[in-house]
Amino acid sequence: MFDAMERWKAKLEELINGLAAHADVRELEFKRIKSIVQAPSSSALIGELNKYVEAGTIKTIYRVLSPTTGGGILERRSVTDIPREVYDTTADRKFVVDPTRDMEIVYQGRRAL
């Protein structure tokens, strides 16, 4: 019988395999993955997700969200590629990106690579 640690990792593996198997682009936000697999901590989950990224099973996307609409307005493969200021076309204004408020981490299946 799996203990709690092995259970959430098994659930994560099943989720990632399903994400990677689709022919079209499939993605899940970090917050959603954490709620599905019930990881013991964000750092534990990030460590496991990084293993899948390094193996090429999934890729990481950093998405900037509009403070006005909440919709995605910019995506980059690296957090260091996110500019300090971004023009929000949905609100017709520039804003300074606050990573804790205006960004989300998204994982996409390998077929989106």
N, C-alpha and C positions, 0 to 999 in steps of 0.2 A: 504494500500500500504506500502511495506517495505521501511524503510529509508536505506541509504547507509550502515550503520552498520549491520542491519539485513540482507541485501542482501548478503554481503560477507560471513556472518556466515551461511546463508542458502546454498550458493554455496559450502562452505566448507563441510557442513553436507552431501550434495549430493555426493560430491567427495569421502569423507571418506566411506560412505555407499557402494558406487560402488567398492572402493578398497577392502573393507572387504568381499564383496559378492563373489568374484571369488574363484573357487576351487583351482587354482594354485597360486603361489606366485606372488603378484602384489605389486609394490612399486613405490613411487614417491619421488623425491628429494625435500627438503624444498624450494629451489629456484623455482622449477616448480609449487609447490602448491601455493606459494605466487603470481606468475604471473597469475595463473588461477583464483584464488578467489579475487584478487585485495584487499588484506588486507590493512588496513590503515598504519600498521607498522609491522615490524618483531616481536616485543615484543607482540603485540596483537595476532598475528597468533600463536606464540609459546604458549601463554596462552590457546588459544582454542584447539590447537593440544594436549597439555598436558592433557586436560580433556578427550580426546578420548584414550590417552595412559593409563591414570589412570582407565578408564572404561574397559580396555582390548580389545577395538575395533581394535586398531592398536598398533604396537610396533615401537620403535625408534632404528635405527641402525646408528652407527658412522662409516663411511667408510673412510679409508685412500686411497688417490689417488696417483698413481705414478707420480712424477714430470716430468718424461720422456715421458710416454705414455698417462697419464691422466686416465688410467684404474684403477679400484678398486683392491687393493692388500691386504687389511686387513679390517675385519669388527669386531666390538665389540658392545655389548649392552650398555656399559657405556663409556663415554669419558675418565674417569679416568683409564680405562683398556687399553688405547692406549699407547704403549711404546714411550719413547722419541725418540728412534731411531728404524727404521724399515728397514729390508732388502727388496729391490725391486728386485724380481726375474725377472722382465721384462727388467731390465737394469743391473742386476748383480752387484748391489752396495747398500751400506747402506746410509741412509740419515736421517737427523734430521727432524722430523715432525713439520711443521709450521701449526698450526690449522687453520689459516686464509687462507692458500693457499692449503694445502694438504689434507683437510678433507671436507666431505660433510655429512649433516644429511639426512637420508633416512627414510621414513615411510613405513612400510609394513602392508598389511592387516592381519587380525587376523588368517586367515587360514594358514598363514606362521608361526604362533606362535609355 
